[in-house]
Amino acid sequence: MKIDNFVFGPEALTVTIGTTVTWINQDDIPHTVVADDKSFKSKVMDTDERFSFTLTKAGEYGYFCSLHPHMTGKVIVKAG
């Protein structure tokens, strides 16, 4: 997943259970990735830093940037 120009891309991603998703901050300012349900949370990432999380349960995981809450996205996790 790419973070650039105050946008998570793609805004929605569908994966299967057990997939590790990696967000890469390609913006020139810091960002975070925080699940709405707090199931995952990155540290503040500077340019080119990464955060990875393995999704082990089916469902929809909304997330946002805690520094810029208007930035949102979601990962949809389906059974294999």
C-alpha positions, 0 to 999 in steps of 0.5 A: 500500500502506498501513502502519497500526497495525503492519500492511502492507495489503493483506498480499499484492498481485498486480501485473503486471511494470512496476508501481510500488508505493507504500507510505504510512506512515499510522501515527504511528511510523516504519517501513521497507519491506525486501525479503527478498532486499534488492532494494528498501529504503526509508529510515525513513519518518515519518507520511505519507512514501512509498516507491515501487519499480517491479517489473521481474521476475516472482516473489514479493517478501516484505518486512518492516519492519526496525524491527518485523520481525513486520510482513511482506507480499508483492508477487506480480509476474506477466507482463502 
